[in-house]
Amino acid sequence: MSIIISEEHDLIAALHRGTLGAPPWENFLAQLKRRTAADYANLFFQGDHDWLQSVQIPAARQGSGDINEIYRNNFGKIAALPHNKMRLNRVYTLDEFIDPDDPHQKRYKALFLQDSDARFARILRVAEPNGGQIWISLARNFRNFSASDGALLGALANHLAIAAGTHSELERQRLKAGISADAIMRLNFGWFMLDASGRIIDMSEQAEAFVQEAQTLRKSPDGRLIVGRADAQGVLRQFLKMRQAGESIARTVHLSDEPWLDMLLTNPPSDLPGALQPVAIAFVHGERSNSAERSHHLANLFGLTIQEARLALHISRGVSIKEAALLLGLTHETTRLYSKRIYAKTATRGQADLVRLILASIVALT
């Protein structure tokens, strides 16, 4: 039987969206399980660095111990285990994968296939260039998988490898920024995929929340993204015209002061699934609280006066000292003096350093 292309595209979209999930790829695995009528479906991600936590979906069963500890103490040290010998991007059957007379392999089967009585399985291993790997397994108790089930799993191999690489890079950047994954999720951050007329092809959960709140962004009856500020809507409209003409560009748009909200308009990546053909991607980010609340937070955190905290917040938003002086009703000399006090109290050495510190503080207090 042939693969149903629309279902494959749905799975690919769920896979790439799931990279930002917590845990990642849970919905994708559920969809794949339904599509193949599997009794069990399991995904295991292993990074090539000690700081990169393994991911198992479904989570390790109660009493089986922590998956990361089990892997480090057992399976990562036994080169003879079947998962280490699998050829990349090849779909294996259970008979090709497990030696029933090998006790280590029987233990591996019980842990990673989730059911030691599974009689039929399809298992795939993929890897990304920096060392992250995904093993995905589908199992049934009473009926074998069809050729199209195996073909579907194989067709997902390249996208699984991309997802593994994306997950590794996201975790690496979160670690470098000193910001936890949970804090990242609590930021006001979302994205829209737009066609040439500004219609929303796809959007993240947070972007959907922006639309539902309908304060700065809304969705028109015909599905177009509408920006509340007229000047920002004009920038969006012009950007889409330029993209439709084939120009490779990026634009930033300020959406709201209270709370602060910005939008980055940019070109879509070239490797999106065939079902998704956006002309532009709009990344929206900002803060949930207003400036007064943020200023009090920063004043309490770093021992700033309220005026110094307000200036620090403006600096973190890319406002120059001259512009901040006008916004705060201060002279240029007083504003420069305040900025020196801010750097001293926060132990930062310049604007970029201060911006990173304030961003991390905002995330922690979100």
C-alpha positions as CSV (number, residue, x, y, z in Angstrom):
1,M,0.0,0.0,0.0
2,S,1.2,3.5,-0.7
3,I,1.8,6.2,1.9
4,I,-1.0,8.7,2.3
5,I,0.9,11.9,1.5
6,S,-1.3,14.3,3.5
7,E,-0.9,12.1,6.6
8,E,2.9,12.1,6.2
9,H,2.8,16.0,6.0
10,D,0.7,16.1,9.1
11,L,3.2,14.0,10.9
12,I,6.1,16.1,9.7
13,A,4.4,19.3,10.9
14,A,3.7,17.7,14.3
15,L,7.3,16.6,14.5
16,H,8.8,20.0,13.9
17,R,6.2,21.8,16.1
18,G,6.9,19.2,18.8
19,T,10.6,20.2,19.1
20,L,9.4,23.2,21.2
21,G,7.1,21.1,23.4
22,A,7.5,20.1,27.0
23,P,8.2,17.2,26.7
24,P,9.2,17.4,23.0
25,W,7.5,15.3,20.3
26,E,4.8,13.9,22.6
27,N,1.9,14.8,20.2
28,F,3.9,13.6,17.2
29,L,4.4,10.2,18.7
30,A,0.7,9.9,19.6
31,Q,-0.2,10.8,15.9
32,L,2.3,8.2,14.6
33,K,0.9,5.6,16.9
34,R,-2.6,6.2,15.7
35,R,-1.5,6.3,12.0
36,T,0.2,2.9,12.3
37,A,-2.3,1.3,14.7
38,A,0.6,0.4,17.0
39,D,-0.1,-1.0,20.5
40,Y,3.0,0.8,21.8
41,A,5.1,3.7,20.5
42,N,8.3,4.9,22.0
43,L,10.9,7.6,21.3
44,F,14.3,7.9,22.9
45,F,16.6,10.9,22.4
46,Q,20.2,10.8,23.5
47,G,22.6,13.8,23.3
48,D,26.3,13.6,23.0
49,H,27.1,15.8,26.0
50,D,26.7,15.3,29.7
51,W,24.6,18.5,30.0
52,L,22.1,17.4,27.4
53,Q,19.4,15.4,29.1
54,S,18.0,12.3,27.5
55,V,14.4,12.3,26.6
56,Q,12.1,9.3,26.7
57,I,8.5,9.3,25.6
58,P,6.5,7.9,27.2
59,A,8.4,8.6,30.4
60,A,10.1,5.7,32.2
61,R,7.6,3.6,34.1
62,Q,7.3,3.8,37.9
63,G,9.9,1.6,39.5
64,S,12.1,1.4,36.4
65,G,14.4,4.2,37.5
66,D,15.5,7.4,35.8
67,I,16.2,6.8,32.1
68,N,19.3,9.0,32.1
69,E,20.9,7.1,35.0
70,I,20.0,3.7,33.5
71,Y,21.4,4.7,30.2
72,R,24.7,6.0,31.6
73,N,25.2,3.0,33.9
74,N,24.2,0.3,31.6
75,F,23.4,0.7,27.9
76,G,25.8,3.5,27.1
77,K,28.7,1.2,28.2
78,I,27.6,-2.0,26.4
79,A,28.7,-1.7,22.7
80,A,27.0,-5.1,21.9
81,L,23.5,-3.7,22.5
82,P,21.5,-3.6,19.2
83,H,20.7,0.1,19.3
84,N,24.4,0.9,19.0
85,K,24.8,-1.3,15.9
86,M,21.8,-0.1,14.0
87,R,22.5,1.4,10.6
88,L,21.2,5.0,10.4
89,N,17.8,5.6,8.7
90,R,17.1,1.9,8.2
91,V,13.9,0.5,9.6
92,Y,14.4,-2.8,11.5
93,T,12.0,-5.5,12.4
94,L,12.0,-7.1,15.9
95,D,13.7,-10.2,14.6
96,E,16.5,-8.1,13.1
97,F,16.9,-6.1,16.3
98,I,16.7,-8.3,19.3
99,D,18.5,-11.5,20.2
100,P,16.1,-13.3,22.6
101,D,18.9,-15.3,24.1
102,D,21.0,-12.3,25.1
103,P,20.0,-11.1,28.6
104,H,21.2,-7.5,28.0
105,Q,19.2,-7.3,24.9
106,K,16.1,-8.7,26.6
107,R,16.5,-5.9,29.3
108,Y,16.8,-3.3,26.5
109,K,13.7,-4.6,24.9
110,A,11.7,-4.4,28.2
111,L,12.8,-0.9,28.8
112,F,12.7,0.8,25.4
113,L,9.9,-1.1,23.7
114,Q,7.8,-0.7,26.9
115,D,6.4,-4.2,26.7
116,S,8.5,-7.4,26.8
117,D,5.6,-9.3,25.2
118,A,5.5,-7.3,22.0
119,R,5.8,-9.8,19.1
120,F,6.1,-7.3,16.2
121,A,8.1,-4.1,16.0
122,R,9.6,-1.5,13.6
123,I,12.6,0.4,15.0
124,L,14.5,3.3,13.4
125,R,17.7,5.2,14.5
126,V,18.6,8.6,13.2
127,A,21.5,11.0,14.1
128,E,22.3,14.7,13.7
129,P,25.9,16.0,12.9
130,N,26.6,17.1,16.5
131,G,26.0,13.7,18.0
132,G,22.3,13.8,19.1
133,Q,20.4,10.6,18.2
134,I,16.8,9.5,18.2
135,W,15.6,5.9,18.4
136,I,11.9,5.4,17.6
137,S,10.1,2.1,18.0
138,L,6.5,0.9,17.2
139,A,5.3,-2.4,18.5
140,R,2.2,-4.6,18.3
141,N,1.2,-7.7,20.2
142,F,-0.9,-9.7,17.7
143,R,-0.5,-8.4,14.1
144,N,2.5,-7.5,12.0
145,F,3.1,-4.1,10.5
146,S,2.5,-3.5,6.8
147,A,5.0,-2.5,4.2
148,S,3.5,1.0,4.1
149,D,4.0,1.3,7.9
150,G,7.7,0.7,7.6
151,A,7.9,3.0,4.5
152,L,6.2,5.8,6.5
153,L,8.7,5.4,9.3
154,G,11.6,5.5,6.9
155,A,10.2,8.5,5.1
156,L,10.3,10.4,8.4
157,A,14.0,9.7,9.0
158,N,15.5,12.9,7.6
159,H,13.0,15.0,9.5
160,L,13.6,13.1,12.7
161,A,17.3,13.9,12.3
162,I,16.6,17.6,11.8
163,A,14.4,17.6,14.9
164,A,17.2,16.0,16.9
165,G,19.6,18.7,15.8
166,T,17.1,21.5,16.6
167,H,16.4,20.1,20.0
168,S,20.2,19.9,20.8
169,E,20.8,23.5,19.6
170,L,17.8,24.8,21.6
171,E,19.1,23.2,24.7
172,R,22.6,24.5,24.1
173,Q,21.4,28.0,23.6
174,R,19.2,27.8,26.8
175,L,22.3,26.6,28.7
176,K,24.5,29.4,27.3
177,A,21.9,32.0,28.2
178,G,21.5,30.6,31.7
179,I,17.8,30.4,31.3
180,S,15.8,27.3,32.0
181,A,13.5,25.7,29.5
182,D,10.6,26.5,31.8
183,A,11.5,30.2,31.9
184,I,11.8,30.3,28.1
185,M,8.2,28.9,27.8
186,R,7.0,31.6,30.2
187,L,8.3,34.4,28.0
188,N,5.9,36.2,25.7
189,F,7.2,34.6,22.5
190,G,5.3,33.2,19.5
191,W,5.5,32.8,15.7
192,F,3.2,33.1,12.7
193,M,3.7,31.6,9.2
194,L,2.1,34.0,6.7
195,D,1.3,33.7,3.0
196,A,1.7,36.6,0.5
197,S,-1.7,38.2,1.5
198,G,-0.8,37.9,5.2
199,R,-3.1,34.9,5.9
200,I,-2.0,32.8,8.8
201,I,-0.8,29.4,7.6
202,D,0.3,28.2,11.0
203,M,1.1,29.6,14.4
204,S,2.5,28.6,17.8
205,E,0.3,28.3,20.9
206,Q,1.6,31.6,22.3
207,A,0.9,33.3,19.0
208,E,-2.6,32.0,19.1
209,A,-2.9,33.4,22.7
210,F,-1.9,36.8,21.3
211,V,-4.7,36.6,18.8
212,Q,-7.3,35.5,21.3
213,E,-6.4,38.4,23.6
214,A,-6.9,40.7,20.6
215,Q,-5.0,43.6,22.2
216,T,-2.2,44.1,19.7
217,L,-2.8,41.3,17.1
218,R,-5.9,39.8,15.7
219,K,-7.1,37.5,12.9
220,S,-9.4,38.8,10.3
221,P,-12.5,36.8,9.1
222,D,-10.5,35.7,6.0
223,G,-7.6,34.5,8.2
224,R,-5.1,37.5,7.8
225,L,-2.9,38.7,10.6
226,I,-4.0,42.2,11.6
227,V,-1.7,44.5,13.7
228,G,-3.4,47.0,15.9
229,R,-1.0,49.9,15.2
230,A,-1.6,51.5,11.8
231,D,2.1,52.1,11.2
232,A,3.0,48.6,12.1
233,Q,0.3,47.2,9.8
234,G,1.8,49.3,7.0
235,V,5.3,47.8,7.6
236,L,3.8,44.3,7.6
237,R,1.9,45.0,4.3
238,Q,5.0,46.4,2.6
239,F,7.2,43.6,3.9
240,L,4.8,41.0,2.3
241,K,4.9,42.8,-1.0
242,M,8.7,42.8,-1.0
243,R,8.8,39.1,-0.1
244,Q,6.3,38.3,-2.9
245,A,8.6,40.1,-5.3
246,G,11.4,37.7,-4.3
247,E,13.4,40.0,-2.0
248,S,15.2,38.4,1.0
249,I,14.8,40.8,3.8
250,A,14.1,41.2,7.5
251,R,12.2,44.0,9.4
252,T,11.5,44.7,13.0
253,V,8.1,46.2,14.0
254,H,7.2,47.7,17.4
255,L,3.7,46.6,18.4
256,S,3.1,47.9,21.9
257,D,4.7,49.9,24.7
258,E,2.6,48.6,27.7
259,P,3.5,45.8,27.9
260,W,6.4,46.0,25.5
261,L,5.9,43.9,22.4
262,D,8.0,43.6,19.2
263,M,7.7,41.6,16.0
264,L,10.5,40.4,13.7
265,L,9.5,39.7,10.1
266,T,11.9,37.4,8.3
267,N,12.2,34.9,5.5
268,P,11.0,31.3,6.1
269,P,13.6,28.5,6.2
270,S,14.0,26.6,2.9
271,D,13.5,23.1,4.3
272,L,9.9,23.4,5.5
273,P,7.6,20.4,4.6
274,G,5.9,20.6,1.2
275,A,2.5,21.3,2.7
276,L,3.8,24.5,4.3
277,Q,4.7,27.3,1.8
278,P,4.8,30.6,3.8
279,V,6.2,33.8,2.3
280,A,7.2,35.1,5.7
281,I,7.5,34.2,9.4
282,A,6.6,36.8,12.1
283,F,8.3,36.2,15.5
284,V,6.6,38.1,18.3
285,H,8.2,38.6,21.7
286,G,7.9,40.9,24.6
287,E,7.0,41.1,28.3
288,R,3.8,40.3,30.1
289,S,4.0,43.0,32.8
290,N,4.0,46.7,32.2
291,S,7.0,49.0,32.7
292,A,6.0,50.2,36.1
293,E,6.0,46.6,37.5
294,R,9.3,45.8,35.7
295,S,10.9,49.0,37.1
296,H,10.0,48.0,40.7
297,H,11.3,44.5,40.1
298,L,14.7,45.8,38.8
299,A,14.9,48.4,41.6
300,N,14.4,45.7,44.2
301,L,16.8,43.3,42.5
302,F,19.8,45.6,42.1
303,G,19.2,48.4,44.6
304,L,18.4,51.0,41.9
305,T,16.3,54.0,42.4
306,I,13.0,54.0,40.4
307,Q,14.4,56.5,37.9
308,E,17.6,54.3,37.4
309,A,15.4,51.2,37.0
310,R,13.3,53.0,34.4
311,L,16.4,53.9,32.5
312,A,17.8,50.4,32.8
313,L,14.6,49.1,31.3
314,H,14.8,51.5,28.4
315,I,18.4,50.5,27.7
316,S,17.4,46.9,27.7
317,R,14.9,47.7,25.0
318,G,17.5,49.2,22.7
319,V,16.7,52.9,23.5
320,S,19.7,55.2,23.3
321,I,20.8,57.4,26.2
322,K,19.6,60.5,24.3
323,E,16.2,59.0,23.5
324,A,15.8,57.8,27.1
325,A,16.5,61.3,28.5
326,L,13.6,62.6,26.4
327,L,11.3,59.8,27.5
328,L,12.1,60.2,31.2
329,G,12.1,64.0,31.2
330,L,15.8,64.2,32.2
331,T,18.8,66.1,30.9
332,H,21.3,64.2,28.8
333,E,24.0,64.7,31.5
334,T,21.7,63.4,34.3
335,T,20.8,60.3,32.2
336,R,24.5,59.6,31.5
337,L,25.2,59.8,35.3
338,Y,22.3,57.4,36.0
339,S,23.6,55.0,33.4
340,K,27.1,54.9,35.1
341,R,25.4,54.2,38.5
342,I,23.3,51.4,36.9
343,Y,26.5,49.7,35.5
344,A,28.2,50.0,38.9
345,K,25.2,48.6,40.9
346,T,24.6,45.7,38.4
347,A,28.4,45.0,38.0
348,T,28.0,45.1,34.2
349,R,30.5,46.5,31.8
350,G,28.4,47.9,29.0
351,Q,25.1,48.0,27.3
352,A,25.2,44.5,25.9
353,D,26.2,43.1,29.3
354,L,23.4,45.0,31.0
355,V,20.8,43.9,28.4
356,R,21.7,40.2,29.0
357,L,21.4,40.7,32.8
358,I,18.1,42.4,32.6
359,L,16.7,39.9,30.1
360,A,17.7,37.0,32.5
361,S,16.1,38.9,35.4
362,I,12.9,39.5,33.5
363,V,12.7,35.8,32.6
364,A,13.3,34.8,36.2
365,L,10.5,37.0,37.4
366,T,8.0,36.2,34.7
